[in-house]
Amino acid sequence: METKIFKEDAAPAAAILRQGGLVAVPTETVYGLAANGLDREAVERLYAVKGRPAAKPLSLMVPDASALARWGRNIPRGAYVLAEAFWPGPLTIVVEAGEAIPSIVTAGGHTVGLRCPDSEKTLALLRACDLPLAAPSANPSGQPSPKTAAQVLDYFQGRIDAVIDGGPCGLGRESTVIDLTVTPYKILRQGALPEQEIEKALIASLKVVGITGGTGAGKTTALDALRDMGALVIDADQVYYDLCQGCAPMLEKINARFPGAVENGVLQRKKLGSVVFSDPQALGDLRSITDAYVVSTIDHMLACHAAAGRRYGAVDAINVLDTGLRDDCVATVGVLAPAETRIARLMEREGITAEYAAQRIAAQRPDSYYTENCTHVITNDGSREEFRLACDKLFKQILEES
C-alpha cells in the first residue's frame, strides 16, 4: 500500500476515515495518527500499527466546544470555560464519555479526553468527516513524536492510508491533559500549555470578592452571607497556617533567609518573630516569601472551585489589597465598625481587657485605609440582623452586576 499525501482538499482524507482508514494529521504540537473514533475496527488497527498497549485509552480530536456535550456527558462548566479559553489549542479535556464512544477508545474506562487541535487543515478534516477522531501521536510507541509529515512517513510509509502535510508543527510538544471528572481536577500530563495559564482562565470565570477590615469589625458575618450564596470562602490566615505546618519549599526559603527559624521541619514562630517584628526590612522579606505561597495556594483552590462548575469565591485576607489576590477579585469590600463596638466584641470573643482590645485596634490600619482603597465599604453599626441584610444586599449587587 502506498501512503497518500494530501495538502489541500480535506474531502479525500475524510472519505478514507469514514471507510475505516488511518490518516496522519498535523496539529500545533505534533502529528497525530487519526482513525474514526466510533469505529472499533479502525481503532483496533490504529493500536496495532502504532504498537500501543490496549490498556492505554485514546483521546478524541473534535472541531469545537459543541463536541463536549455531543461526545461526553455530565460536562462541568469548567470544561466550557477552558474550551473557550484554549480551543483550538494544546489542551486535552478529560470528561465522562458519552454512550456512543466505544470501550476500546476508553480502554474500558468511563472517561474520554477531547482535544481541538489548532491546525486549520485538521479542523477542516474534522468538519468534513463529522466524526470524533482517535488520534494519538503519529509514532510507534516509545519513539519520538513526529513534527513533520516526512517524519511520519519514515515511521509508517505503506502502513497507513494517508498523511495530511501541514508543514512543521510549531510547538513540538504534546498537549496538556486535564481531568475534570475528579475534584480537585488533575493534570494528567503537563504538556505545551502551562498549568498556571489554566488556573488563570478558571479563576477569571469566577466572581471573587475580597473581604478585609480590622479585628472585630464583623467579617465573619459578611463571609457567612457569601458562603450562603454559594461562594467558596477562603481564609488566608488559615492557608498561611497550613503552609507553615507542611510546605517544605516555603519553610526552606524562610530558613535560608532567617537561619535557625526552622528546626526539624518545624517553624520556630517565637524565634522568627523576635527578628522580623523589630525589623521592617526583615518583615518585608518574610512577607515576600510567604505571600507568594499563600497567593499560589489560594489561586489553586479557586481554580479547582471553578473547574467543578462553581461561580463565586470569597477571600478573607487582611492584606488582600497588598498582594496578587487583589487581581483575582471583582470587588474588594472593607468591613468597618465603630471602635467601641469592636472593643466589646474582642472582649467577649477572646476574654481580654478593654485596654488590651483598644491597643490591638489602634495598632491596625485606620478606617480611611479601607475607604480609600477598597471598591466598597460596609459599616457594621447596628444589630447583627441589620448588618446581615446589608451584606446580602451588597453582595447580591456585586455578584449579579459585576
Disulfide bonds with the S-S distance in Angstrom:
none
